[in-house]
Structures are given as structure tokens and as C-alpha cells.
Amino acid sequence: AAAAAAAAAAAAQTRAASASTRTAAAAAGAAGAALSLPEFLRSDAGAECVLNLRAMQSATKVADGEGEGGSGAVWRAHVRRLQLLNITAEPVIDIRVVRGEERCKVEMLSASLEGSELFVQQNEHLRARMSNEVLWGAAAAELE
């Protein structure tokens, strides 16, 4: 059950990030900023958009670090709390956004559950991994 809750949270985050990227890119264009998609994804606003921080209950930047293909900020995000009667579960994920010259990669580094003791005890059995990457230019051409 704990793994299913974390997987559902990660899937919801991926869907929401896609919609948020389209919305922010449209807003940047409407504001007169003529950014290409690669320029936008390399910006701080692009990184926050990819993470879709507005969909999170809270998100805090905890560190900067190196990842495959570039450097990135690590965020700790508390996904929306789930509650049924007096049992609660709140997925907490650590995510790194790695931005390079021809790529933007989102990596989930860890996932855990907070809330009712029933779910907190499941953290020792919970392992989740996720990675999404957008490539452009020569990096995208290498995939063909």
C-alpha cells in the first residue's frame, strides 16, 4: 500500500509537471519573453515549472548537487496529504532537477511516507525511483 501511494504521487507529479510546463511557457510568451524551450528549461523558472511546485503542499530547496549531465537543485516536496477517517499518509519526495546544455532531467532521489504510524513503519520497505528527461539538439539526435 505504501509503495502504491508513492507511485501514485510520482505519476500525478509527472502529469501535473507536463501541464505546468505548457502553462508557464505560454505565460512567458504572453509576458513578452521570447524564450526558446531549451532556454526556458535551463532557467530557474523552468526548473520550478518542471517540478510543478504549486501542486505540492510544500516544497523546499535543500541543496545543490551534481547529477548525470550537469548540476542541479535538490528539492524536498510534501505531496498532498491523503486522509481516510483518522488515518493519514503524506508522501515526501526528494527530487533533483539537472539542467545541462542539451537536456533537462528530473530524478526522484527518495520517497517516504509521513503521517499515521501504520504508514511510517512501511518506509523501511518503500523504494521508489523515477527519472524523466527532455533532450534537444545533438543529444536528441543521438537517440535516432
C-alpha positions in Angstrom: 0.0 0.0 0.0 2.8 2.4 0.8 4.6 1.7 -2.5 1.3 2.3 -4.3 0.8 5.6 -2.6 4.3 6.8 -3.5 3.9 5.5 -7.1 0.6 7.3 -7.4 2.2 10.5 -6.1 5.0 10.3 -8.6 2.7 9.6 -11.5 0.5 12.6 -10.5 3.6 14.8 -10.3 4.7 13.8 -13.8 1.2 14.6 -15.3 1.0 17.9 -13.4 4.5 18.9 -14.4 3.7 18.4 -18.1 0.6 20.7 -17.8 2.5 23.2 -15.7 5.4 23.4 -18.3 2.9 24.3 -21.0 1.2 26.9 -18.9 4.4 28.6 -17.8 5.8 28.6 -21.3 2.6 30.2 -22.5 2.8 32.8 -19.7 6.4 33.6 -20.6 5.4 34.2 -24.2 2.5 36.3 -23.2 4.7 38.4 -21.0 6.9 39.3 -24.0 9.7 37.0 -23.0 10.9 35.3 -26.2 12.5 32.2 -24.7 13.0 29.0 -26.7 12.1 25.8 -24.8 15.7 24.9 -24.1 16.3 28.4 -22.7 13.2 28.2 -20.6 14.1 24.7 -19.2 17.6 26.0 -18.3 16.1 28.9 -16.3 15.2 28.8 -12.6 11.6 29.4 -13.6 11.8 26.4 -15.9 13.1 24.2 -13.2 10.3 25.2 -10.8 7.8 24.7 -13.5 9.0 21.2 -14.3 8.7 20.4 -10.6 5.2 21.9 -10.6 5.7 23.3 -7.1 2.2 24.7 -7.0 0.8 21.2 -7.0 2.8 20.3 -3.9 1.6 21.0 -0.3 5.1 22.5 0.3 8.5 22.3 -1.4 11.9 23.5 -0.1 15.2 23.7 -1.9 17.6 21.6 0.3 20.8 21.5 -1.7 22.6 21.9 -5.0 24.4 18.8 -6.3 25.9 17.1 -9.3 23.9 14.7 -11.4 24.5 12.8 -14.7 24.8 15.5 -17.3 25.1 18.6 -15.2 24.4 20.3 -11.8 21.0 20.6 -10.2 19.0 21.7 -7.3 17.5 19.2 -4.9 14.0 19.9 -3.6 12.1 18.1 -0.8 8.4 18.1 -1.6 5.5 17.2 0.6 2.8 15.9 -1.8 -0.8 16.4 -0.8 -1.9 14.6 2.3 -4.2 11.6 1.9 -6.7 11.1 4.8 -9.3 8.4 5.4 -11.1 8.8 8.8 -8.2 9.1 11.3 -5.5 7.5 9.1 -3.2 9.9 7.2 -0.4 9.5 4.7 1.7 12.2 3.2 4.2 11.2 0.6 7.5 13.1 0.8 9.9 13.0 -2.1 13.4 14.4 -2.8 13.8 15.5 -6.4 16.8 16.8 -8.3 16.4 18.9 -11.4 19.6 18.5 -13.6 19.9 21.1 -16.3 22.5 20.8 -19.0 23.2 22.5 -22.3 21.0 20.0 -24.2 18.9 18.3 -21.5 16.7 18.8 -18.5 16.4 15.7 -16.2 14.1 15.2 -13.2 15.3 12.5 -10.8 13.4 11.3 -7.8 16.1 10.5 -5.2 14.0 9.2 -2.4 10.4 8.7 -1.3 9.0 8.2 2.2 5.6 8.5 3.9 4.8 10.7 6.9 1.6 10.6 8.9 0.0 7.7 10.8 2.3 5.2 12.3 0.9 2.5 10.1 2.4 4.2 7.1 5.6 5.5 8.7 6.5 1.9 9.6 6.3 1.0 5.9 9.2 3.3 5.0 11.7 0.6 5.6 10.0 -1.4 2.8 9.5 1.5 0.4 11.8 2.0 -2.5 10.9 4.2 -5.4 12.9 5.6 -8.4 11.8 7.8 -11.2 13.6 9.7 -13.9 12.3 11.9 -16.7 14.5 13.6 -19.3 13.9 16.1 -22.1 16.7 16.2 -24.7 17.2 18.7 -27.6 19.9 19.5 -30.2 22.7 17.0 -30.6 21.7 15.0 -27.5 18.2 14.4 -29.1 19.8 13.5 -32.4 21.8 10.7 -30.7 18.6 8.9 -29.9 17.6 8.4 -33.5 
